[in-house]
Amino acid sequence: MPKTDKWGDTEPEVIELKKIRESLASEEWRDARIYRHIDEYKMDYTLIATKISSGMLHYYVPHTATFEPLNVKG
């Protein structure tokens, strides 16, 4: 098994999110990051980025291949 220094590097979800992150236009998106979290008792991964035109955080929705605004209000 290859040694890896980062979590999730071999997970198919993370590999796909990295491809999407790398394809984002730098004039449209900034600070794109992949986060891991527990969702319904399983490890899940989310791509979050800031849309430059609005300054708002958005998250990537895999089944629609789109970014949606992230509601960060508590």
PQR file of N, CA, C, O and H, with PARSE charges and radii, in Angstrom:
ATOM      1  N   MET A   1       0.852  -1.183   0.000 -0.4000 1.5000
ATOM      2  CA  MET A   1       0.000   0.000   0.000 -0.0000 2.0000
ATOM      3  C   MET A   1       0.893   1.240   0.000  0.5500 1.7000
ATOM      4  O   MET A   1       1.797   1.342   0.829 -0.5500 1.4000
ATOM      5  N   PRO A   2       0.655   2.186  -0.920 -0.5600 1.5000
ATOM      6  CA  PRO A   2       1.510   3.379  -0.971  0.2800 2.0000
ATOM      7  C   PRO A   2       1.318   4.249   0.260  0.5500 1.7000
ATOM      8  O   PRO A   2       0.213   4.384   0.786 -0.5500 1.4000
ATOM      9  N   LYS A   3       2.419   4.833   0.705 -0.4000 1.5000
ATOM     10  CA  LYS A   3       2.358   5.729   1.852 -0.0000 2.0000
ATOM     11  C   LYS A   3       1.752   7.062   1.408  0.5500 1.7000
ATOM     12  O   LYS A   3       2.069   7.581   0.338 -0.5500 1.4000
ATOM     13  H   LYS A   3       3.317   4.723   0.279  0.4000 1.0000
ATOM     14  N   THR A   4       0.877   7.599   2.250 -0.4000 1.5000
ATOM     15  CA  THR A   4       0.273   8.891   1.962 -0.0000 2.0000
ATOM     16  C   THR A   4       0.361   9.765   3.202  0.5500 1.7000
ATOM     17  O   THR A   4       0.198   9.281   4.322 -0.5500 1.4000
ATOM     18  H   THR A   4       0.619   7.178   3.119  0.4000 1.0000
ATOM     19  N   ASP A   5       0.614  11.035   3.005 -0.4000 1.5000
ATOM     20  CA  ASP A   5       0.735  11.964   4.119 -0.0000 2.0000
ATOM     21  C   ASP A   5      -0.561  12.704   4.390  0.5500 1.7000
ATOM     22  O   ASP A   5      -0.673  13.379   5.413 -0.5500 1.4000
ATOM     23  H   ASP A   5       0.746  11.428   2.095  0.4000 1.0000
ATOM     24  N   LYS A   6      -1.539  12.598   3.508 -0.4000 1.5000
ATOM     25  CA  LYS A   6      -2.778  13.350   3.659 -0.0000 2.0000
ATOM     26  C   LYS A   6      -3.956  12.399   3.742  0.5500 1.7000
ATOM     27  O   LYS A   6      -3.954  11.330   3.131 -0.5500 1.4000
ATOM     28  H   LYS A   6      -1.447  12.049   2.677  0.4000 1.0000
ATOM     29  N   TRP A   7      -4.977  12.804   4.515 -0.4000 1.5000
ATOM     30  CA  TRP A   7      -6.175  11.987   4.655 -0.0000 2.0000
ATOM     31  C   TRP A   7      -6.965  11.971   3.358  0.5500 1.7000
ATOM     32  O   TRP A   7      -7.038  12.975   2.649 -0.5500 1.4000
ATOM     33  H   TRP A   7      -4.979  13.672   5.012  0.4000 1.0000
ATOM     34  N   GLY A   8      -7.547  10.837   3.058 -0.4000 1.5000
ATOM     35  CA  GLY A   8      -8.462  10.733   1.933 -0.0000 2.0000
ATOM     36  C   GLY A   8      -7.853  10.734   0.550  0.5500 1.7000
ATOM     37  O   GLY A   8      -8.592  10.706  -0.434 -0.5500 1.4000
ATOM     38  H   GLY A   8      -7.487  10.022   3.634  0.4000 1.0000
ATOM     39  N   ASP A   9      -6.533  10.765   0.432 -0.4000 1.5000
ATOM     40  CA  ASP A   9      -5.905  10.872  -0.891 -0.0000 2.0000
ATOM     41  C   ASP A   9      -6.293   9.752  -1.846  0.5500 1.7000
ATOM     42  O   ASP A   9      -6.288   9.952  -3.061 -0.5500 1.4000
ATOM     43  H   ASP A   9      -5.933  10.787   1.231  0.4000 1.0000
ATOM     44  N   THR A  10      -6.626   8.584  -1.324 -0.4000 1.5000
ATOM     45  CA  THR A  10      -6.967   7.467  -2.199 -0.0000 2.0000
ATOM     46  C   THR A  10      -8.471   7.262  -2.335  0.5500 1.7000
ATOM     47  O   THR A  10      -8.910   6.388  -3.082 -0.5500 1.4000
ATOM     48  H   THR A  10      -6.629   8.422  -0.337  0.4000 1.0000
ATOM     49  N   GLU A  11      -9.251   8.047  -1.633 -0.4000 1.5000
ATOM     50  CA  GLU A  11     -10.712   7.940  -1.726 -0.0000 2.0000
ATOM     51  C   GLU A  11     -11.186   8.480  -3.079  0.5500 1.7000
ATOM     52  O   GLU A  11     -10.778   9.570  -3.480 -0.5500 1.4000
ATOM     53  H   GLU A  11      -8.894   8.757  -1.026  0.4000 1.0000
ATOM     54  N   PRO A  12     -12.040   7.734  -3.785 -0.5600 1.5000
ATOM     55  CA  PRO A  12     -12.531   8.210  -5.087  0.2800 2.0000
ATOM     56  C   PRO A  12     -13.205   9.581  -5.009  0.5500 1.7000
ATOM     57  O   PRO A  12     -13.060  10.395  -5.921 -0.5500 1.4000
ATOM     58  N   GLU A  13     -13.938   9.838  -3.929 -0.4000 1.5000
ATOM     59  CA  GLU A  13     -14.607  11.136  -3.770 -0.0000 2.0000
ATOM     60  C   GLU A  13     -13.591  12.272  -3.710  0.5500 1.7000
ATOM     61  O   GLU A  13     -13.783  13.319  -4.328 -0.5500 1.4000
ATOM     62  H   GLU A  13     -14.056   9.176  -3.188  0.4000 1.0000
ATOM     63  N   VAL A  14     -12.519  12.061  -2.971 -0.4000 1.5000
ATOM     64  CA  VAL A  14     -11.488  13.096  -2.823 -0.0000 2.0000
ATOM     65  C   VAL A  14     -10.759  13.314  -4.133  0.5500 1.7000
ATOM     66  O   VAL A  14     -10.469  14.453  -4.500 -0.5500 1.4000
ATOM     67  H   VAL A  14     -12.362  11.210  -2.469  0.4000 1.0000
ATOM     68  N   ILE A  15     -10.461  12.248  -4.838 -0.4000 1.5000
ATOM     69  CA  ILE A  15      -9.783  12.358  -6.133 -0.0000 2.0000
ATOM     70  C   ILE A  15     -10.635  13.182  -7.099  0.5500 1.7000
ATOM     71  O   ILE A  15     -10.119  14.048  -7.805 -0.5500 1.4000
ATOM     72  H   ILE A  15     -10.696  11.323  -4.540  0.4000 1.0000
ATOM     73  N   GLU A  16     -11.947  12.907  -7.127 -0.4000 1.5000
ATOM     74  CA  GLU A  16     -12.856  13.652  -8.007 -0.0000 2.0000
ATOM     75  C   GLU A  16     -12.944  15.122  -7.592  0.5500 1.7000
ATOM     76  O   GLU A  16     -12.917  16.009  -8.446 -0.5500 1.4000
ATOM     77  H   GLU A  16     -12.367  12.203  -6.554  0.4000 1.0000
ATOM     78  N   LEU A  17     -13.047  15.385  -6.286 -0.4000 1.5000
ATOM     79  CA  LEU A  17     -13.121  16.770  -5.808 -0.0000 2.0000
ATOM     80  C   LEU A  17     -11.837  17.538  -6.121  0.5500 1.7000
ATOM     81  O   LEU A  17     -11.886  18.733  -6.413 -0.5500 1.4000
ATOM     82  H   LEU A  17     -13.069  14.665  -5.593  0.4000 1.0000
ATOM     83  N   LYS A  18     -10.701  16.867  -6.064 -0.4000 1.5000
ATOM     84  CA  LYS A  18      -9.429  17.522  -6.418 -0.0000 2.0000
ATOM     85  C   LYS A  18      -9.417  17.914  -7.897  0.5500 1.7000
ATOM     86  O   LYS A  18      -8.929  18.987  -8.251 -0.5500 1.4000
ATOM     87  H   LYS A  18     -10.661  15.896  -5.828  0.4000 1.0000
ATOM     88  N   LYS A  19      -9.949  17.051  -8.753 -0.4000 1.5000
ATOM     89  CA  LYS A  19     -10.014  17.371 -10.187 -0.0000 2.0000
ATOM     90  C   LYS A  19     -10.894  18.606 -10.414  0.5500 1.7000
ATOM     91  O   LYS A  19     -10.548  19.495 -11.193 -0.5500 1.4000
ATOM     92  H   LYS A  19     -10.346  16.179  -8.465  0.4000 1.0000
ATOM     93  N   ILE A  20     -12.021  18.645  -9.729 -0.4000 1.5000
ATOM     94  CA  ILE A  20     -12.935  19.776  -9.866 -0.0000 2.0000
ATOM     95  C   ILE A  20     -12.281  21.048  -9.340  0.5500 1.7000
ATOM     96  O   ILE A  20     -12.370  22.103  -9.967 -0.5500 1.4000
ATOM     97  H   ILE A  20     -12.302  17.923  -9.096  0.4000 1.0000
ATOM     98  N   ARG A  21     -11.624  20.945  -8.189 -0.4000 1.5000
ATOM     99  CA  ARG A  21     -10.943  22.105  -7.608 -0.0000 2.0000
ATOM    100  C   ARG A  21      -9.890  22.649  -8.574  0.5500 1.7000
ATOM    101  O   ARG A  21      -9.769  23.862  -8.742 -0.5500 1.4000
ATOM    102  H   ARG A  21     -11.552  20.088  -7.680  0.4000 1.0000
ATOM    103  N   GLU A  22      -9.140  21.768  -9.197 -0.4000 1.5000
ATOM    104  CA  GLU A  22      -8.101  22.192 -10.137 -0.0000 2.0000
ATOM    105  C   GLU A  22      -8.682  22.824 -11.401  0.5500 1.7000
ATOM    106  O   GLU A  22      -8.005  23.607 -12.068 -0.5500 1.4000
ATOM    107  H   GLU A  22      -9.239  20.783  -9.061  0.4000 1.0000
ATOM    108  N   SER A  23      -9.925  22.493 -11.735 -0.4000 1.5000
ATOM    109  CA  SER A  23     -10.531  23.030 -12.954 -0.0000 2.0000
ATOM    110  C   SER A  23     -11.231  24.379 -12.743  0.5500 1.7000
ATOM    111  O   SER A  23     -11.673  25.003 -13.707 -0.5500 1.4000
ATOM    112  H   SER A  23     -10.476  21.857 -11.193  0.4000 1.0000
ATOM    113  N   LEU A  24     -11.334  24.827 -11.492 -0.4000 1.5000
ATOM    114  CA  LEU A  24     -12.022  26.097 -11.224 -0.0000 2.0000
ATOM    115  C   LEU A  24     -11.248  27.278 -11.798  0.5500 1.7000
ATOM    116  O   LEU A  24     -10.025  27.351 -11.671 -0.5500 1.4000
ATOM    117  H   LEU A  24     -10.974  24.320 -10.709  0.4000 1.0000
ATOM    118  N   ALA A  25     -11.963  28.194 -12.426 -0.4000 1.5000
ATOM    119  CA  ALA A  25     -11.342  29.391 -13.002 -0.0000 2.0000
ATOM    120  C   ALA A  25     -10.896  30.319 -11.873  0.5500 1.7000
ATOM    121  O   ALA A  25     -11.696  30.678 -11.009 -0.5500 1.4000
ATOM    122  H   ALA A  25     -12.956  28.134 -12.529  0.4000 1.0000
ATOM    123  N   SER A  26      -9.626  30.706 -11.881 -0.4000 1.5000
ATOM    124  CA  SER A  26      -9.091  31.545 -10.808 -0.0000 2.0000
ATOM    125  C   SER A  26      -9.706  32.941 -10.786  0.5500 1.7000
ATOM    126  O   SER A  26      -9.680  33.615  -9.756 -0.5500 1.4000
ATOM    127  H   SER A  26      -8.976  30.414 -12.583  0.4000 1.0000
ATOM    128  N   GLU A  27     -10.261  33.380 -11.922 -0.4000 1.5000
ATOM    129  CA  GLU A  27     -10.911  34.694 -11.940 -0.0000 2.0000
ATOM    130  C   GLU A  27     -12.348  34.629 -11.394  0.5500 1.7000
ATOM    131  O   GLU A  27     -12.981  35.663 -11.185 -0.5500 1.4000
ATOM    132  H   GLU A  27     -10.282  32.833 -12.758  0.4000 1.0000
ATOM    133  N   GLU A  28     -12.859  33.403 -11.163 -0.4000 1.5000
ATOM    134  CA  GLU A  28     -14.224  33.238 -10.655 -0.0000 2.0000
ATOM    135  C   GLU A  28     -14.263  32.703  -9.221  0.5500 1.7000
ATOM    136  O   GLU A  28     -15.170  33.037  -8.458 -0.5500 1.4000
ATOM    137  H   GLU A  28     -12.345  32.562 -11.333  0.4000 1.0000
ATOM    138  N   TRP A  29     -13.274  31.868  -8.852 -0.4000 1.5000
ATOM    139  CA  TRP A  29     -13.264  31.213  -7.546 -0.0000 2.0000
ATOM    140  C   TRP A  29     -11.925  31.404  -6.847  0.5500 1.7000
ATOM    141  O   TRP A  29     -10.877  31.508  -7.484 -0.5500 1.4000
ATOM    142  H   TRP A  29     -12.537  31.596  -9.471  0.4000 1.0000
ATOM    143  N   ARG A  30     -11.989  31.450  -5.494 -0.4000 1.5000
ATOM    144  CA  ARG A  30     -10.738  31.493  -4.716 -0.0000 2.0000
ATOM    145  C   ARG A  30     -10.913  30.662  -3.450  0.5500 1.7000
ATOM    146  O   ARG A  30     -12.033  30.320  -3.071 -0.5500 1.4000
ATOM    147  H   ARG A  30     -12.841  31.366  -4.976  0.4000 1.0000
ATOM    148  N   ASP A  31      -9.820  30.348  -2.813 -0.4000 1.5000
ATOM    149  CA  ASP A  31      -9.796  29.609  -1.546 -0.0000 2.0000
ATOM    150  C   ASP A  31     -10.586  28.304  -1.595  0.5500 1.7000
ATOM    151  O   ASP A  31     -11.299  27.985  -0.643 -0.5500 1.4000
ATOM    152  H   ASP A  31      -8.910  30.626  -3.120  0.4000 1.0000
ATOM    153  N   ALA A  32     -10.476  27.556  -2.665 -0.4000 1.5000
ATOM    154  CA  ALA A  32     -11.182  26.273  -2.780 -0.0000 2.0000
ATOM    155  C   ALA A  32     -10.478  25.235  -1.919  0.5500 1.7000
ATOM    156  O   ALA A  32      -9.276  25.004  -2.046 -0.5500 1.4000
ATOM    157  H   ALA A  32      -9.897  27.815  -3.438  0.4000 1.0000
ATOM    158  N   ARG A  33     -11.266  24.610  -1.030 -0.4000 1.5000
ATOM    159  CA  ARG A  33     -10.706  23.621  -0.107 -0.0000 2.0000
ATOM    160  C   ARG A  33     -11.646  22.440   0.031  0.5500 1.7000
ATOM    161  O   ARG A  33     -12.863  22.564  -0.107 -0.5500 1.4000
ATOM    162  H   ARG A  33     -12.243  24.797  -0.927  0.4000 1.0000
ATOM    163  N   ILE A  34     -11.049  21.293   0.307 -0.4000 1.5000
ATOM    164  CA  ILE A  34     -11.823  20.078   0.543 -0.0000 2.0000
ATOM    165  C   ILE A  34     -11.830  19.822   2.045  0.5500 1.7000
ATOM    166  O   ILE A  34     -10.783  19.786   2.691 -0.5500 1.4000
ATOM    167  H   ILE A  34     -10.061  21.192   0.419  0.4000 1.0000
ATOM    168  N   TYR A  35     -13.023  19.647   2.579 -0.4000 1.5000
ATOM    169  CA  TYR A  35     -13.189  19.377   4.006 -0.0000 2.0000
ATOM    170  C   TYR A  35     -13.757  17.984   4.195  0.5500 1.7000
ATOM    171  O   TYR A  35     -14.528  17.497   3.368 -0.5500 1.4000
ATOM    172  H   TYR A  35     -13.874  19.677   2.054  0.4000 1.0000
ATOM    173  N   ARG A  36     -13.373  17.352   5.283 -0.4000 1.5000
ATOM    174  CA  ARG A  36     -13.969  16.065   5.625 -0.0000 2.0000
ATOM    175  C   ARG A  36     -14.824  16.253   6.869  0.5500 1.7000
ATOM    176  O   ARG A  36     -14.509  17.063   7.741 -0.5500 1.4000
ATOM    177  H   ARG A  36     -12.747  17.747   5.955  0.4000 1.0000
ATOM    178  N   HIS A  37     -15.902  15.498   6.938 -0.4000 1.5000
ATOM    179  CA  HIS A  37     -16.815  15.595   8.064 -0.0000 2.0000
ATOM    180  C   HIS A  37     -17.617  14.305   8.168  0.5500 1.7000
ATOM    181  O   HIS A  37     -17.683  13.522   7.221 -0.5500 1.4000
ATOM    182  H   HIS A  37     -16.158  14.839   6.231  0.4000 1.0000
ATOM    183  N   ILE A  38     -18.216  14.099   9.315 -0.4000 1.5000
ATOM    184  CA  ILE A  38     -19.055  12.922   9.515 -0.0000 2.0000
ATOM    185  C   ILE A  38     -20.492  13.310   9.198  0.5500 1.7000
ATOM    186  O   ILE A  38     -21.038  14.258   9.763 -0.5500 1.4000
ATOM    187  H   ILE A  38     -18.162  14.736  10.084  0.4000 1.0000
ATOM    188  N   ASP A  39     -21.091  12.558   8.284 -0.4000 1.5000
ATOM    189  CA  ASP A  39     -22.472  12.801   7.861 -0.0000 2.0000
ATOM    190  C   ASP A  39     -23.233  11.481   7.933  0.5500 1.7000
ATOM    191  O   ASP A  39     -22.903  10.529   7.226 -0.5500 1.4000
ATOM    192  H   ASP A  39     -20.648  11.788   7.825  0.4000 1.0000
ATOM    193  N   GLU A  40     -24.244  11.428   8.780 -0.4000 1.5000
ATOM    194  CA  GLU A  40     -25.041  10.201   8.916 -0.0000 2.0000
ATOM    195  C   GLU A  40     -24.155   8.994   9.222  0.5500 1.7000
ATOM    196  O   GLU A  40     -24.319   7.932   8.621 -0.5500 1.4000
ATOM    197  H   GLU A  40     -24.513  12.201   9.355  0.4000 1.0000
ATOM    198  N   TYR A  41     -23.231   9.156  10.142 -0.4000 1.5000
ATOM    199  CA  TYR A  41     -22.365   8.069  10.630 -0.0000 2.0000
ATOM    200  C   TYR A  41     -21.345   7.576   9.600  0.5500 1.7000
ATOM    201  O   TYR A  41     -20.848   6.456   9.715 -0.5500 1.4000
ATOM    202  H   TYR A  41     -23.098  10.018  10.629  0.4000 1.0000
ATOM    203  N   LYS A  42     -21.035   8.382   8.619 -0.4000 1.5000
ATOM    204  CA  LYS A  42     -19.984   8.011   7.667 -0.0000 2.0000
ATOM    205  C   LYS A  42     -19.124   9.231   7.353  0.5500 1.7000
ATOM    206  O   LYS A  42     -19.572  10.370   7.479 -0.5500 1.4000
ATOM    207  H   LYS A  42     -21.438   9.292   8.526  0.4000 1.0000
ATOM    208  N   MET A  43     -17.898   8.979   6.948 -0.4000 1.5000
ATOM    209  CA  MET A  43     -16.996  10.055   6.571 -0.0000 2.0000
ATOM    210  C   MET A  43     -17.415  10.578   5.200  0.5500 1.7000
ATOM    211  O   MET A  43     -17.643   9.805   4.270 -0.5500 1.4000
ATOM    212  H   MET A  43     -17.534   8.053   6.846  0.4000 1.0000
ATOM    213  N   ASP A  44     -17.511  11.890   5.091 -0.4000 1.5000
ATOM    214  CA  ASP A  44     -17.910  12.512   3.839 -0.0000 2.0000
ATOM    215  C   ASP A  44     -16.946  13.653   3.537  0.5500 1.7000
ATOM    216  O   ASP A  44     -16.245  14.133   4.428 -0.5500 1.4000
ATOM    217  H   ASP A  44     -17.326  12.518   5.847  0.4000 1.0000
ATOM    218  N   TYR A  45     -16.912  14.081   2.288 -0.4000 1.5000
ATOM    219  CA  TYR A  45     -16.007  15.136   1.852 -0.0000 2.0000
ATOM    220  C   TYR A  45     -16.801  16.197   1.093  0.5500 1.7000
ATOM    221  O   TYR A  45     -17.737  15.882   0.358 -0.5500 1.4000
ATOM    222  H   TYR A  45     -17.482  13.691   1.565  0.4000 1.0000
ATOM    223  N   THR A  46     -16.414  17.453   1.281 -0.4000 1.5000
ATOM    224  CA  THR A  46     -17.102  18.569   0.644 -0.0000 2.0000
ATOM    225  C   THR A  46     -16.081  19.556   0.093  0.5500 1.7000
ATOM    226  O   THR A  46     -15.087  19.862   0.752 -0.5500 1.4000
ATOM    227  H   THR A  46     -15.654  17.709   1.878  0.4000 1.0000
ATOM    228  N   LEU A  47     -16.327  20.050  -1.106 -0.4000 1.5000
ATOM    229  CA  LEU A  47     -15.503  21.093  -1.715 -0.0000 2.0000
ATOM    230  C   LEU A  47     -16.198  22.425  -1.482  0.5500 1.7000
ATOM    231  O   LEU A  47     -17.354  22.606  -1.864 -0.5500 1.4000
ATOM    232  H   LEU A  47     -17.135  19.802  -1.641  0.4000 1.0000
ATOM    233  N   ILE A  48     -15.493  23.353  -0.857 -0.4000 1.5000
ATOM    234  CA  ILE A  48     -16.026  24.677  -0.568 -0.0000 2.0000
ATOM    235  C   ILE A  48     -15.099  25.715  -1.184  0.5500 1.7000
ATOM    236  O   ILE A  48     -13.877  25.590  -1.102 -0.5500 1.4000
ATOM    237  H   ILE A  48     -14.554  23.206  -0.546  0.4000 1.0000
ATOM    238  N   ALA A  49     -15.688  26.748  -1.806 -0.4000 1.5000
ATOM    239  CA  ALA A  49     -14.903  27.809  -2.436 -0.0000 2.0000
ATOM    240  C   ALA A  49     -15.642  29.134  -2.299  0.5500 1.7000
ATOM    241  O   ALA A  49     -16.858  29.169  -2.109 -0.5500 1.4000
ATOM    242  H   ALA A  49     -16.681  26.849  -1.872  0.4000 1.0000
ATOM    243  N   THR A  50     -14.885  30.222  -2.399 -0.4000 1.5000
ATOM    244  CA  THR A  50     -15.474  31.560  -2.364 -0.0000 2.0000
ATOM    245  C   THR A  50     -15.664  32.051  -3.783  0.5500 1.7000
ATOM    246  O   THR A  50     -14.726  32.054  -4.580 -0.5500 1.4000
ATOM    247  H   THR A  50     -13.897  30.194  -2.554  0.4000 1.0000
ATOM    248  N   LYS A  51     -16.884  32.468  -4.097 -0.4000 1.5000
ATOM    249  CA  LYS A  51     -17.169  33.044  -5.411 -0.0000 2.0000
ATOM    250  C   LYS A  51     -16.744  34.508  -5.359  0.5500 1.7000
ATOM    251  O   LYS A  51     -17.258  35.277  -4.546 -0.5500 1.4000
ATOM    252  H   LYS A  51     -17.646  32.466  -3.450  0.4000 1.0000
ATOM    253  N   ILE A  52     -15.825  34.889  -6.208 -0.4000 1.5000
ATOM    254  CA  ILE A  52     -15.234  36.221  -6.165 -0.0000 2.0000
ATOM    255  C   ILE A  52     -16.275  37.313  -6.391  0.5500 1.7000
ATOM    256  O   ILE A  52     -16.238  38.343  -5.719 -0.5500 1.4000
ATOM    257  H   ILE A  52     -15.408  34.265  -6.869  0.4000 1.0000
ATOM    258  N   SER A  53     -17.203  37.108  -7.324 -0.4000 1.5000
ATOM    259  CA  SER A  53     -18.171  38.163  -7.651 -0.0000 2.0000
ATOM    260  C   SER A  53     -19.082  38.523  -6.480  0.5500 1.7000
ATOM    261  O   SER A  53     -19.511  39.671  -6.366 -0.5500 1.4000
ATOM    262  H   SER A  53     -17.233  36.271  -7.870  0.4000 1.0000
ATOM    263  N   SER A  54     -19.380  37.571  -5.621 -0.4000 1.5000
ATOM    264  CA  SER A  54     -20.280  37.841  -4.499 -0.0000 2.0000
ATOM    265  C   SER A  54     -19.567  37.844  -3.150  0.5500 1.7000
ATOM    266  O   SER A  54     -20.080  38.400  -2.179 -0.5500 1.4000
ATOM    267  H   SER A  54     -19.031  36.638  -5.714  0.4000 1.0000
ATOM    268  N   GLY A  55     -18.392  37.227  -3.087 -0.4000 1.5000
ATOM    269  CA  GLY A  55     -17.677  37.098  -1.821 -0.0000 2.0000
ATOM    270  C   GLY A  55     -18.289  36.041  -0.916  0.5500 1.7000
ATOM    271  O   GLY A  55     -17.900  35.922   0.246 -0.5500 1.4000
ATOM    272  H   GLY A  55     -17.976  36.776  -3.876  0.4000 1.0000
ATOM    273  N   MET A  56     -19.248  35.268  -1.437 -0.4000 1.5000
ATOM    274  CA  MET A  56     -19.945  34.255  -0.641 -0.0000 2.0000
ATOM    275  C   MET A  56     -19.310  32.871  -0.807  0.5500 1.7000
ATOM    276  O   MET A  56     -18.768  32.533  -1.860 -0.5500 1.4000
ATOM    277  H   MET A  56     -19.564  35.365  -2.381  0.4000 1.0000
ATOM    278  N   LEU A  57     -19.398  32.082   0.277 -0.4000 1.5000
ATOM    279  CA  LEU A  57     -18.959  30.695   0.219 -0.0000 2.0000
ATOM    280  C   LEU A  57     -19.994  29.861  -0.519  0.5500 1.7000
ATOM    281  O   LEU A  57     -21.199  30.069  -0.377 -0.5500 1.4000
ATOM    282  H   LEU A  57     -19.838  32.357   1.132  0.4000 1.0000
ATOM    283  N   HIS A  58     -19.501  28.910  -1.311 -0.4000 1.5000
ATOM    284  CA  HIS A  58     -20.362  27.967  -2.024 -0.0000 2.0000
ATOM    285  C   HIS A  58     -19.813  26.565  -1.799  0.5500 1.7000
ATOM    286  O   HIS A  58     -18.615  26.391  -1.574 -0.5500 1.4000
ATOM    287  H   HIS A  58     -18.523  28.741  -1.426  0.4000 1.0000
ATOM    288  N   TYR A  59     -20.685  25.569  -1.861 -0.4000 1.5000
ATOM    289  CA  TYR A  59     -20.249  24.181  -1.774 -0.0000 2.0000
ATOM    290  C   TYR A  59     -20.650  23.450  -3.046  0.5500 1.7000
ATOM    291  O   TYR A  59     -21.652  23.776  -3.684 -0.5500 1.4000
ATOM    292  H   TYR A  59     -21.658  25.711  -2.044  0.4000 1.0000
ATOM    293  N   TYR A  60     -19.849  22.459  -3.396 -0.4000 1.5000
ATOM    294  CA  TYR A  60     -20.069  21.696  -4.620 -0.0000 2.0000
ATOM    295  C   TYR A  60     -21.066  20.570  -4.349  0.5500 1.7000
ATOM    296  O   TYR A  60     -20.933  19.831  -3.374 -0.5500 1.4000
ATOM    297  H   TYR A  60     -19.036  22.195  -2.878  0.4000 1.0000
ATOM    298  N   VAL A  61     -22.065  20.449  -5.227 -0.4000 1.5000
ATOM    299  CA  VAL A  61     -23.081  19.400  -5.131 -0.0000 2.0000
ATOM    300  C   VAL A  61     -22.775  18.369  -6.223  0.5500 1.7000
ATOM    301  O   VAL A  61     -23.034  18.624  -7.399 -0.5500 1.4000
ATOM    302  H   VAL A  61     -22.172  21.049  -6.020  0.4000 1.0000
ATOM    303  N   PRO A  62     -22.230  17.216  -5.849 -0.5600 1.5000
ATOM    304  CA  PRO A  62     -21.802  16.239  -6.862  0.2800 2.0000
ATOM    305  C   PRO A  62     -22.904  15.753  -7.803  0.5500 1.7000
ATOM    306  O   PRO A  62     -22.661  15.634  -9.004 -0.5500 1.4000
ATOM    307  N   HIS A  63     -24.086  15.473  -7.305 -0.4000 1.5000
ATOM    308  CA  HIS A  63     -25.110  14.887  -8.177 -0.0000 2.0000
ATOM    309  C   HIS A  63     -25.676  15.885  -9.192  0.5500 1.7000
ATOM    310  O   HIS A  63     -26.313  15.476 -10.163 -0.5500 1.4000
ATOM    311  H   HIS A  63     -24.283  15.570  -6.329  0.4000 1.0000
ATOM    312  N   THR A  64     -25.454  17.190  -8.984 -0.4000 1.5000
ATOM    313  CA  THR A  64     -25.880  18.180  -9.986 -0.0000 2.0000
ATOM    314  C   THR A  64     -24.689  18.849 -10.670  0.5500 1.7000
ATOM    315  O   THR A  64     -24.856  19.598 -11.633 -0.5500 1.4000
ATOM    316  H   THR A  64     -24.937  17.523  -8.196  0.4000 1.0000
ATOM    317  N   ALA A  65     -23.480  18.572 -10.163 -0.4000 1.5000
ATOM    318  CA  ALA A  65     -22.245  19.163 -10.702 -0.0000 2.0000
ATOM    319  C   ALA A  65     -22.303  20.689 -10.711  0.5500 1.7000
ATOM    320  O   ALA A  65     -21.842  21.334 -11.653 -0.5500 1.4000
ATOM    321  H   ALA A  65     -23.345  17.964  -9.381  0.4000 1.0000
ATOM    322  N   THR A  66     -22.880  21.262  -9.637 -0.4000 1.5000
ATOM    323  CA  THR A  66     -22.971  22.713  -9.512 -0.0000 2.0000
ATOM    324  C   THR A  66     -22.524  23.155  -8.121  0.5500 1.7000
ATOM    325  O   THR A  66     -22.391  22.346  -7.202 -0.5500 1.4000
ATOM    326  H   THR A  66     -23.254  20.738  -8.871  0.4000 1.0000
ATOM    327  N   PHE A  67     -22.298  24.445  -7.996 -0.4000 1.5000
ATOM    328  CA  PHE A  67     -22.005  25.040  -6.693 -0.0000 2.0000
ATOM    329  C   PHE A  67     -23.251  25.752  -6.192  0.5500 1.7000
ATOM    330  O   PHE A  67     -23.931  26.442  -6.951 -0.5500 1.4000
ATOM    331  H   PHE A  67     -22.406  25.102  -8.742  0.4000 1.0000
ATOM    332  N   GLU A  68     -23.543  25.580  -4.913 -0.4000 1.5000
ATOM    333  CA  GLU A  68     -24.679  26.223  -4.263 -0.0000 2.0000
ATOM    334  C   GLU A  68     -24.168  27.097  -3.134  0.5500 1.7000
ATOM    335  O   GLU A  68     -23.153  26.767  -2.521 -0.5500 1.4000
ATOM    336  H   GLU A  68     -22.991  25.019  -4.297  0.4000 1.0000
ATOM    337  N   PRO A  69     -24.844  28.211  -2.839 -0.5600 1.5000
ATOM    338  CA  PRO A  69     -24.436  29.060  -1.717  0.2800 2.0000
ATOM    339  C   PRO A  69     -24.479  28.269  -0.405  0.5500 1.7000
ATOM    340  O   PRO A  69     -25.379  27.459  -0.179 -0.5500 1.4000
ATOM    341  N   LEU A  70     -23.508  28.517   0.432 -0.4000 1.5000
ATOM    342  CA  LEU A  70     -23.415  27.843   1.733 -0.0000 2.0000
ATOM    343  C   LEU A  70     -23.997  28.758   2.791  0.5500 1.7000
ATOM    344  O   LEU A  70     -23.542  29.890   2.956 -0.5500 1.4000
ATOM    345  H   LEU A  70     -22.777  29.175   0.249  0.4000 1.0000
ATOM    346  N   ASN A  71     -24.988  28.283   3.499 -0.4000 1.5000
ATOM    347  CA  ASN A  71     -25.599  29.045   4.572 -0.0000 2.0000
ATOM    348  C   ASN A  71     -24.763  28.850   5.824  0.5500 1.7000
ATOM    349  O   ASN A  71     -24.739  27.755   6.386 -0.5500 1.4000
ATOM    350  H   ASN A  71     -25.357  27.364   3.365  0.4000 1.0000
ATOM    351  N   VAL A  72     -24.077  29.897   6.268 -0.4000 1.5000
ATOM    352  CA  VAL A  72     -23.201  29.786   7.429 -0.0000 2.0000
ATOM    353  C   VAL A  72     -23.783  30.485   8.662  0.5500 1.7000
ATOM    354  O   VAL A  72     -23.083  30.675   9.656 -0.5500 1.4000
ATOM    355  H   VAL A  72     -24.097  30.786   5.811  0.4000 1.0000
ATOM    356  N   LYS A  73     -25.033  30.857   8.598 -0.4000 1.5000
ATOM    357  CA  LYS A  73     -25.673  31.486   9.753 -0.0000 2.0000
ATOM    358  C   LYS A  73     -25.958  30.423  10.804  0.5500 1.7000
ATOM    359  O   LYS A  73     -26.381  29.311  10.488 -0.5500 1.4000
ATOM    360  H   LYS A  73     -25.602  30.703   7.790  0.4000 1.0000
ATOM    361  N   GLY A  74     -25.718  30.788  12.060 -0.4000 1.5000
ATOM    362  CA  GLY A  74     -25.897  29.846  13.158 -0.0000 2.0000
ATOM    363  C   GLY A  74     -27.245  29.815  13.624  0.5500 1.7000
ATOM    364  O   GLY A  74     -27.562  29.068  14.550 -0.5500 1.4000
ATOM    365  H   GLY A  74     -25.374  31.692  12.316  0.4000 1.0000
TER
END
